[in-house]
Amino acid sequence: MSKEQKKDDSKKKKRVVVSPPCPASVSTGYVIIRGVLQGLVGASMDEAAVSLMQPTFIKEKAPTGKFSMNLGKKLGSCELDLPETSEGKNALWEALDAALVRVISENKPISCFSLPKDEALSKYGSGILNGGISKKIPDTLTLASIDGIVLCVPPSVPFATTGSIKKVSIDLKQSGITCGKKARKAEVSIKFNVDEQGDEQMVSSCTDRPVDDAAIQSLRANKIGVLEGKSLVTAAEEEKPPVNEGTRSTEQKDEEMVVNAWEVKGKIDYNKLVDQFGSTLIDKNLMTRIEAATVGKGNIDKIHRFLRRGIFFSHRDMNGILDNIEKGQPMYLYTGRGPSSSAMHLGHLVPFLFTKWLQDAFKVPLVIQMTDDEKFLFKGEFTAENGDNLDHYASLTLENARDIIACEFDYEKTFIFSDLDYVGRMYPNIVRIWKAVTTNTVNGIFGFDGSSNIGKIAFPAIQAAPSFASSFPVVLGGTRDSRDCCLIPCAIDQDPYFRMTRDVAHKMVSGDHGLGGKPSLIHSKFFPPLQGATGKMSSSDSNSAIFLTDTPEEIERKIKSFAFSGGQETKKLQEEHGANLDLDVSYQWLRFFLEDDELLEKIGKDYGSGSGEYWSTGKVKAKLIEVLKELVAAHQERRSKITDEEVKKWMTERCIAIAK
């Protein structure tokens, strides 16, 4: 045999080993962990060097992976110093686990797109890579993105959503944190396991459209971008000796107040807000009139705690509507809900609890608008593969209706309606409002511009229409000559809709309407999120809220882990200064949900002075946990008995008007 033949035979015998591709479940777990870890410690994606993921799934024949993240030298070049103590490391692992559970439960979309290698590296930097720069990088890169969490090159195309896997857990025996003065680098190494869903999941579809540049700017800063990282910062600060013992630990950085129909943030100055909006504070004289018209008539035992404690604090034309009630003019209530999530939270419950009291106190009908159309117009999505998700918001309406019915309204006097179903009845009034309000007016009130879809600009008229009884010809027997006055209980951020409504109300009714057609409003303060008594609670952050579906264990965990404390750093300081009740979330929540005025006063006195039975944060949190467990359990019990047929009954058009 010639040398050439032997050479050819050796080539033929050489075995080519092809590694199996990374499973989508492992790639999904990798993408989630990578983003959550960077956000947890506040590491820029440009500076966090991530090693090539080791395909441990091949040898272990299970959905696992392993990688490390180099965060610089000593304690790392991120907002949060990597912990050197075992206690600190345990806290970081626990926070990482909690964040992973949350992100998966929120079922966030994972989008993928492709870019030429040079363009991707030029635009986003080498921090997106899985394993750094090497000659083996393909000419075209596929990138995965979870909005606000991560942008990176995954080992393979991941699933379409974070909830496509059951769980991703960290194997602490094979993971570690290296840092400190003696360490050559600050590094977190992670071995992870993925619990897969039982059924087949859809992988993310790749497009040629990159994510919006503005959406990834936060990922390129050394700032903590994951909620659970805030508690780590607090814990780290508590380990440091105080600069000045007299400095209170309860100060929060004031953020500029922003309150409009779409956004609420910052420390809210309600007196300033009333001045800006032009509403009126509820004073003692008005409280006396409300009490006379309700308790005084024997309709109800006492004024609601939300009024007693100034939670409903502002109004428009409440005196006018009381004047009309005294004259025997008919009245109805109107409130609503924008179905943005399948589970409502305690903040959503507040207006419905008060509306229930108003219905009982005044013995009047109530209409509840479900703005599924609005949620689609402002948050809806369209993909070439699946079309739009309008039906999703329609289904959320039905789920939220169960929670509303569970608030124990009077069925004979209550009509719940979906805009998508009922808009035809309101359409004549919607057209009249469109005719009466200019585009400049709507843009000025709501901040719309040329980039807003036409549905957004048209929607305010749809929310305004239920303010007029003629929008309910069957339900209220309303006509344009009806003199029914409308009272709207709502959070004050909804006021802009009805300022617009009141400006054109005279065009919607006959001349002898007691208030010139204008709806009256009674405004509530915002229910604060767990992380601080500023802004308002949001469904988009599961750990900022207690949901009406939460278990007793989840309620206890969230209050203990996330409720911002107005107490002092040490027992000594707490006994000397007491707590800042205005900042303490647990105390503020008790103001909303603890019915007993005397007990609330005692808790405030004890906690504010650092003495007595409720002297500490732990004691106050324990009381809040007790109150919320009872409240949520009772709600869940009522909700569990509400069938699909029951929901259909409440949403069927029928007469609920009081006989005149």
C-alpha positions in Angstrom: 0.0 0.0 0.0 1.4 3.4 -1.0 2.0 6.2 1.5 -0.7 8.2 -0.2 -3.3 5.4 0.3 -2.4 5.0 4.0 -2.8 8.7 4.5 -6.2 8.7 2.8 -7.3 5.7 5.0 -6.2 7.4 8.2 -8.3 10.4 7.2 -11.3 8.2 6.7 -10.8 6.5 10.1 -10.5 9.7 12.0 -13.7 10.1 14.1 -15.5 13.4 14.0 -17.2 14.2 17.4 -20.2 16.4 17.2 -21.4 17.7 20.5 -25.2 17.7 21.0 -26.8 21.2 21.0 -27.6 22.9 24.2 -31.2 22.2 25.2 -33.5 25.2 25.1 -34.4 24.7 28.7 -30.7 25.0 29.7 -30.2 28.1 27.5 -33.3 29.7 29.1 -31.9 29.0 32.6 -28.5 30.5 31.6 -30.0 33.7 30.1 -32.2 34.2 33.2 -29.4 33.6 35.7 -26.9 35.7 33.8 -29.2 38.7 33.7 -30.6 38.4 37.2 -27.1 38.0 38.8 -25.8 41.1 36.9 -28.9 43.1 38.1 -28.6 41.7 41.6 -25.1 43.0 42.2 -25.4 46.0 39.9 -22.8 45.0 37.3 -22.6 46.6 33.9 -23.0 44.1 31.0 -19.9 45.7 29.5 -17.7 44.9 32.5 -19.1 41.5 33.6 -17.0 39.0 31.8 -18.9 35.7 31.5 -17.0 32.5 30.8 -18.1 30.0 28.1 -20.9 27.9 29.6 -19.7 24.4 30.3 -22.1 21.8 28.7 -22.5 19.7 31.8 -25.9 18.5 30.4 -23.9 16.1 28.1 -22.2 14.2 30.8 -24.9 14.4 33.4 -27.7 13.7 30.9 -29.8 16.3 32.7 -30.7 20.0 32.0 -27.7 21.5 33.8 -25.0 24.1 33.0 -22.0 25.9 34.6 -20.4 29.2 34.0 -18.6 32.0 35.9 -18.9 35.8 35.9 -15.7 37.8 36.5 -16.7 41.2 38.1 -13.2 42.8 38.4 -10.8 42.8 41.3 -11.1 42.6 45.1 -14.8 43.1 45.9 -15.9 43.7 42.3 -16.5 46.8 40.1 -20.3 46.8 40.6 -22.7 48.8 42.8 -22.8 46.1 45.5 -19.6 44.8 46.9 -19.3 41.1 46.7 -19.6 39.6 50.3 -16.6 38.2 52.0 -18.5 36.7 55.1 -20.4 33.4 55.0 -23.5 35.3 56.2 -23.2 37.8 53.3 -22.7 35.0 50.7 -25.7 33.1 52.0 -27.7 36.3 51.8 -26.6 36.8 48.1 -27.5 33.2 47.2 -30.9 33.5 48.9 -31.6 36.8 47.1 -30.6 35.2 43.8 -32.9 32.3 44.4 -35.8 34.7 45.2 -35.2 36.8 42.1 -35.1 33.7 39.9 -38.4 32.5 41.3 -40.0 35.9 40.7 -38.7 36.4 37.1 -39.9 32.9 36.1 -43.3 33.4 37.8 -43.7 36.7 35.9 -43.4 34.7 32.6 -41.5 37.5 30.9 -41.1 37.3 27.1 -37.6 36.4 25.8 -37.0 37.9 22.4 -34.2 36.9 20.0 -32.7 38.7 17.0 -29.8 38.3 14.7 -27.0 40.7 13.8 -23.7 40.5 11.9 -20.9 39.9 14.4 -19.1 43.1 13.8 -22.3 45.2 14.1 -23.3 43.5 17.3 -19.9 43.9 18.9 -19.7 47.5 17.8 -23.2 48.3 19.1 -23.4 46.3 22.3 -19.7 45.5 23.2 -18.1 42.1 23.9 -20.0 41.8 27.2 -22.9 40.2 25.3 -20.7 37.1 24.4 -20.9 33.7 26.0 -17.2 33.1 26.7 -15.5 36.3 25.5 -13.9 37.0 22.1 -12.5 34.0 20.2 -11.8 33.1 16.6 -14.7 30.7 16.7 -17.4 33.4 16.9 -19.7 33.0 13.9 -20.2 35.8 11.4 -23.8 36.2 12.5 -24.8 36.4 16.2 -28.1 35.5 17.7 -28.9 37.6 20.8 -31.5 37.0 23.5 -33.1 39.8 25.5 -35.4 40.0 28.5 -36.5 43.6 28.8 -34.7 45.4 31.6 -32.8 42.2 32.7 -30.4 40.9 30.1 -29.0 41.1 26.6 -26.5 38.4 25.6 -25.6 35.6 23.2 -27.2 32.4 24.5 -25.7 28.9 24.1 -28.7 28.1 21.9 -32.1 29.6 21.1 -34.0 29.8 24.4 -37.7 29.4 25.0 -40.1 32.2 24.3 -40.8 33.1 27.9 -39.2 32.8 31.3 -42.2 30.8 32.5 -41.5 28.1 30.0 -39.3 26.4 32.6 -40.6 25.4 36.1 -37.6 26.4 38.1 -33.9 27.1 37.9 -31.9 26.3 41.0 -28.3 26.9 42.0 -26.2 23.9 43.1 -24.4 25.5 46.0 -22.0 22.6 46.4 -20.5 23.4 43.0 -21.0 27.2 43.0 -19.0 29.8 44.8 -18.1 33.5 45.4 -14.4 34.5 45.3 -13.4 38.0 46.4 -11.4 40.1 48.8 -8.0 41.7 49.1 -6.1 38.4 48.8 -8.2 37.1 45.9 -6.8 37.7 42.4 -10.3 38.5 41.1 -13.9 39.0 42.1 -15.9 36.1 40.6 -19.1 34.3 41.0 -19.2 30.7 39.6 -22.5 29.0 39.2 -23.6 25.5 38.6 -27.3 25.4 37.9 -30.1 22.8 37.3 -33.3 23.4 35.4 -36.7 21.9 36.2 -38.5 21.5 32.9 -42.2 21.9 32.2 -43.9 18.6 31.5 -45.3 19.6 28.1 -43.5 20.9 25.0 -42.6 24.6 25.1 -42.2 27.0 22.2 -38.7 28.4 21.5 -38.3 32.1 20.9 -38.7 33.2 17.3 -35.7 35.0 15.9 -36.1 38.3 14.0 -33.8 40.7 12.3 -35.1 43.5 14.4 -32.8 44.6 17.3 -34.2 45.7 20.6 -34.7 49.4 21.2 -31.3 51.0 22.2 -33.0 52.9 25.0 -34.2 49.6 26.5 -30.7 48.4 27.2 -29.1 51.5 28.6 -29.8 50.5 32.2 -28.0 47.2 31.5 -24.8 49.1 30.7 -24.6 50.9 34.0 -23.2 49.8 37.3 -26.6 50.0 39.0 -28.7 47.4 40.8 -31.6 46.6 38.4 -33.2 43.7 40.3 -35.5 44.3 43.1 -34.0 41.8 45.5 -30.6 43.6 45.2 -32.1 46.5 47.2 -32.4 44.3 50.3 -28.8 43.2 49.9 -27.7 46.9 49.9 -29.8 47.5 53.0 -28.2 44.5 54.7 -24.7 45.6 53.7 -25.3 49.1 55.0 -26.6 47.8 58.3 -23.3 45.9 58.9 -21.4 49.2 58.6 -21.0 51.4 61.7 -23.2 54.5 61.6 -21.4 57.7 60.7 -23.5 59.6 63.3 -25.6 57.8 65.9 -28.2 60.5 65.8 -28.9 60.0 62.1 -32.1 58.2 61.5 -31.8 55.1 59.3 -35.3 55.6 57.9 -34.5 58.4 55.4 -35.5 57.7 51.8 -34.1 59.7 48.9 -36.9 62.0 47.7 -37.7 61.5 44.1 -39.5 64.2 42.1 -43.3 63.7 42.3 -44.9 62.6 39.1 -48.7 61.9 39.0 -50.6 61.5 35.8 -53.0 58.9 34.3 -50.1 56.7 33.3 -47.4 57.1 35.9 -47.1 57.7 39.7 -43.7 58.0 41.3 -41.8 59.9 43.9 -42.8 61.2 47.3 -46.4 62.4 47.0 -47.3 65.8 48.5 -51.1 65.5 48.5 -51.7 69.2 49.4 -49.6 70.2 46.4 -51.3 67.7 44.2 -54.8 69.1 45.2 -53.5 72.6 44.2 -52.2 71.3 40.9 -55.4 69.4 40.0 -57.8 72.0 41.3 -59.8 69.6 43.5 -60.8 70.3 47.1 -59.8 68.7 50.4 -62.5 66.9 52.4 -63.0 69.1 55.5 -65.0 68.5 58.7 -68.1 70.2 57.4 -68.2 67.8 54.4 -67.6 64.8 56.7 -70.5 65.9 58.9 -72.8 66.1 55.8 -71.7 62.7 54.5 -72.3 61.2 58.0 -75.7 62.8 58.2 -76.7 61.4 54.7 -75.5 57.9 55.5 -75.2 57.0 59.2 -77.9 59.6 60.1 -80.3 57.8 57.7 -79.7 54.5 59.4 -78.2 53.0 56.2 -74.8 52.2 57.7 -73.2 52.0 61.2 -70.3 54.4 60.9 -68.2 56.3 58.5 -65.7 54.2 56.6 -62.2 54.0 58.0 -60.8 55.4 54.7 -62.7 58.6 55.4 -62.0 58.6 59.1 -58.2 58.4 58.4 -58.0 60.7 55.4 -57.3 58.0 52.8 -60.1 59.3 50.7 -59.1 62.9 51.1 -60.1 65.1 48.1 -63.3 65.7 46.0 -65.0 67.5 43.2 -68.6 68.6 43.8 -69.4 66.3 46.8 -71.4 69.1 48.3 -73.3 69.4 45.1 -74.2 65.7 45.0 -75.3 65.8 48.6 -77.5 68.8 47.8 -79.2 66.8 45.0 -79.6 63.7 47.3 -81.4 66.0 49.8 -83.7 67.1 47.0 -84.6 63.5 46.1 -82.7 63.5 42.8 -81.4 60.0 41.7 -77.7 59.1 42.0 -75.5 56.3 40.9 -71.9 55.2 41.4 -69.3 54.6 38.7 -65.9 53.0 39.1 -63.7 50.7 37.0 -60.8 48.5 36.6 -58.1 48.1 33.9 -57.4 44.4 33.7 -53.6 44.2 33.4 -53.1 40.9 35.3 -55.0 37.8 36.2 -54.5 38.4 39.9 -55.5 41.7 41.5 -53.5 43.1 44.4 -54.4 44.9 47.6 -54.0 48.3 46.0 -56.6 47.4 43.4 -58.9 46.3 46.3 -58.9 49.8 48.0 -61.4 51.6 45.7 -63.7 48.6 45.5 -63.8 48.3 49.3 -64.8 52.0 49.6 -67.3 51.7 46.7 -68.9 48.8 48.4 -69.4 51.0 51.5 -70.8 53.9 49.3 -73.3 51.5 47.7 -74.5 50.4 51.1 -74.4 53.9 52.6 -76.4 55.6 49.9 -78.5 52.6 48.7 -77.7 53.3 45.0 -76.9 51.5 41.8 -73.3 50.9 40.7 -71.8 50.5 37.2 -68.2 49.0 36.9 -66.3 49.5 33.7 -63.7 47.0 32.7 -61.3 48.8 30.3 -59.9 45.8 28.5 -59.8 48.0 25.3 -57.5 50.5 27.1 -55.0 47.8 28.2 -54.7 46.5 24.7 -54.3 49.9 23.2 -51.5 50.8 25.7 -49.9 47.5 26.3 -51.1 45.1 23.6 -48.7 43.3 21.3 -48.7 41.9 17.8 -46.4 39.2 16.3 -46.4 37.8 12.8 -46.6 34.3 14.3 -49.4 34.7 16.8 -51.2 37.9 15.8 -52.4 40.3 18.5 -53.3 39.5 22.2 -56.6 41.4 22.4 -58.3 38.2 23.6 -55.8 38.0 26.4 -57.1 41.2 27.9 -60.7 40.1 27.4 -59.9 37.0 29.5 -58.3 39.1 32.2 -61.6 41.0 32.5 -63.4 37.8 33.4 -60.8 36.9 36.0 -60.8 40.3 37.6 -64.6 40.3 37.6 -64.4 37.4 40.0 -62.3 39.4 42.5 -64.7 42.4 42.2 -67.8 40.2 42.8 -66.0 38.7 45.8 -66.1 42.2 47.4 -69.8 41.5 48.1 -71.5 44.2 46.1 -75.3 44.1 45.9 -76.1 42.1 42.8 -79.6 43.8 42.4 -77.8 47.2 42.2 -74.6 46.3 40.3 -73.7 46.0 36.6 -70.2 45.0 35.5 -69.4 45.5 31.9 -66.5 45.0 29.4 -65.9 47.9 27.0 -65.3 45.4 24.2 -68.9 44.0 24.8 -70.8 47.1 25.8 -69.3 49.9 23.8 -72.2 49.9 21.3 -74.6 51.2 24.0 -72.3 54.0 24.9 -71.3 54.9 21.3 -73.7 57.8 20.8 -72.2 59.5 23.9 -68.7 58.6 22.9 -69.2 60.3 19.5 -70.6 63.4 21.3 -67.5 63.6 23.5 -65.2 63.2 20.5 -67.0 66.0 18.8 -66.7 68.3 21.9 -63.0 67.7 22.8 -60.2 68.7 20.5 -57.1 66.7 19.8 -55.0 69.5 21.3 -56.9 69.3 24.6 -56.4 65.5 24.8 -52.7 65.8 24.0 -52.3 68.5 26.6 -54.0 66.5 29.3 -52.5 63.1 28.6 -49.3 63.9 26.9 -50.0 62.1 23.6 -48.0 63.0 20.5 -47.6 62.0 16.9 -46.3 58.6 17.8 -49.4 57.6 19.8 -51.8 55.2 18.1 -55.2 56.7 17.3 -56.9 54.4 19.8 -55.0 56.0 22.7 -56.2 59.4 21.6 -59.8 58.2 21.3 -59.9 56.2 24.5 -60.5 59.1 27.1 -64.0 59.5 25.7 -64.8 55.9 26.3 -63.8 56.2 30.0 -65.8 59.5 30.2 -69.0 58.0 28.7 -70.2 56.1 31.8 -70.4 59.4 33.7 -73.7 60.0 32.0 -76.8 58.0 32.7 -77.8 58.1 29.1 -75.0 55.6 28.4 -77.2 53.0 30.3 -80.6 53.1 28.7 -81.5 49.7 30.0 -79.3 49.4 33.1 -80.3 52.8 34.6 -83.2 53.7 32.3 -81.1 56.7 31.3 -81.9 59.3 28.6 -80.4 62.6 27.7 -83.1 64.2 29.9 -82.1 62.0 32.9 -81.2 64.0 36.0 -79.2 61.2 37.6 -76.1 62.5 39.3 -72.9 60.4 39.1 -70.3 59.9 41.9 -67.0 58.4 40.9 -64.7 57.0 43.7 -61.2 56.6 42.3 -57.5 57.2 43.0 -56.5 60.8 42.3 -54.3 59.8 39.3 -57.6 59.1 37.4 -58.8 62.7 37.9 -57.5 64.0 34.5 -60.0 61.8 32.6 -62.9 63.5 34.5 -61.6 67.0 34.4 -61.9 66.6 30.6 -65.4 65.0 31.1 -66.6 67.8 33.4 -65.5 70.5 30.8 -67.9 69.1 28.2 -70.6 67.7 30.5 -73.1 70.4 29.8 -73.3 69.3 26.2 -74.4 65.8 27.2 -77.5 66.5 29.3 -80.6 68.6 29.4 -80.5 72.0 31.1 -82.2 71.0 34.4 -79.6 68.5 35.5 -78.6 69.4 39.1 -74.9 69.5 38.4 -75.0 70.6 34.8 -74.2 67.0 33.9 -70.8 67.1 35.7 -69.9 63.9 37.6 -68.7 64.3 41.2 -65.5 62.6 42.3 -64.0 61.5 45.6 -60.3 60.7 45.5 -58.1 58.3 47.4 -54.5 58.5 48.2 -52.2 55.9 46.7 -51.6 52.5 48.3 -47.8 52.3 48.7 -45.6 49.5 47.5 -43.8 47.3 50.0 -40.4 48.9 49.2 -41.3 52.4 50.3 -44.1 54.7 51.0 -43.8 56.6 47.7 -45.6 56.1 44.4 -48.2 53.4 44.2 -48.2 49.6 44.1 -47.8 47.9 40.7 -48.7 44.5 39.3 -45.6 44.4 37.2 -43.4 43.8 40.3 -44.7 40.8 42.3 -42.5 41.5 45.3 -43.9 45.1 45.6 -47.4 43.8 46.2 -49.5 41.3 48.1 -51.8 39.7 45.5 -55.2 38.3 46.3 -54.0 34.9 45.2 -51.0 34.9 47.6 -50.7 32.1 50.1 -50.3 32.8 53.8 -46.7 31.8 53.5 -46.1 34.2 50.6 -47.8 37.0 52.5 -45.5 36.4 55.5 -42.4 36.1 53.3 -43.1 39.4 51.4 -43.9 41.4 54.5 -40.8 40.2 56.4 -38.4 40.5 53.5 -39.6 43.5 51.6 -41.8 45.8 53.7 -39.7 49.0 54.2 -39.1 49.8 57.8 -39.4 53.2 59.4 -37.7 51.8 62.5 -34.2 52.5 63.7 -31.0 50.5 63.0 -30.6 49.3 66.6 -32.7 48.7 69.7 -31.0 51.5 71.5 -31.8 54.0 68.7 -35.3 52.7 68.4 -36.0 53.3 72.1 -34.5 56.8 71.9 -36.1 58.0 68.7 -38.9 55.7 67.8 -40.0 54.9 64.2 -40.8 57.3 61.4 -44.5 56.3 60.9 -44.8 58.2 57.6 -42.1 56.0 56.0 -42.9 52.7 57.6 -44.9 50.6 55.1 -46.3 48.1 57.6 -47.8 50.9 59.7 -49.2 52.6 56.6 -50.8 49.4 55.4 -52.4 48.9 58.8 -54.0 52.4 58.4 -55.7 50.9 55.3 -56.8 47.5 56.6 -56.9 47.5 60.4 -60.5 48.4 61.4 -59.9 49.0 65.1 -59.1 52.7 65.6 -58.0 52.3 69.2 -55.6 49.5 68.4 -54.2 51.5 65.4 -53.6 54.5 67.7 -51.8 52.3 70.2 -49.6 50.8 67.6 -48.7 54.2 66.3 -48.0 55.5 69.8 -45.9 52.5 70.8 -43.9 52.3 67.5 -43.5 56.0 67.2 -42.0 56.2 70.7 -40.0 53.0 70.7 -41.9 51.7 73.8 -44.8 49.5 74.7 -46.1 46.3 73.2 -45.6 47.4 69.6 -42.2 49.1 70.0 -40.4 47.3 67.2 -40.6 46.7 63.5 -41.0 43.0 64.1 -44.0 43.5 66.3 -45.8 45.8 63.8 -45.0 43.5 60.9 -46.4 40.5 62.8 -49.7 42.4 63.4 -49.9 43.3 59.7 -49.3 39.7 58.6 -52.1 38.6 60.9 -54.5 41.2 59.4 -53.6 40.5 55.8 -53.8 36.7 56.1 -57.3 37.0 57.5 -58.3 39.5 54.8 -56.9 37.6 51.9 -58.2 34.2 53.1 -61.7 35.5 53.4 -61.5 37.0 49.9 -60.2 33.8 48.5 -63.0 31.8 50.1 -65.7 34.1 48.6 -64.0 34.1 45.2 -63.7 30.3 45.1 -67.5 30.0 45.0 -68.0 32.3 42.0 -68.7 30.2 38.9 -68.5 31.2 35.2 -72.3 31.4 35.2 -72.2 33.8 38.2 -69.8 36.1 36.4 -72.0 36.0 33.3 -75.1 37.0 35.4 -73.3 40.1 36.9 -72.2 41.1 33.4 -75.6 40.7 31.7 -77.4 43.9 30.8 -80.4 44.3 33.1 -82.2 47.1 35.0 -80.6 48.0 38.3 -82.2 51.4 38.7 -83.9 52.3 41.9 -87.7 52.9 41.4 -88.3 56.6 41.1 
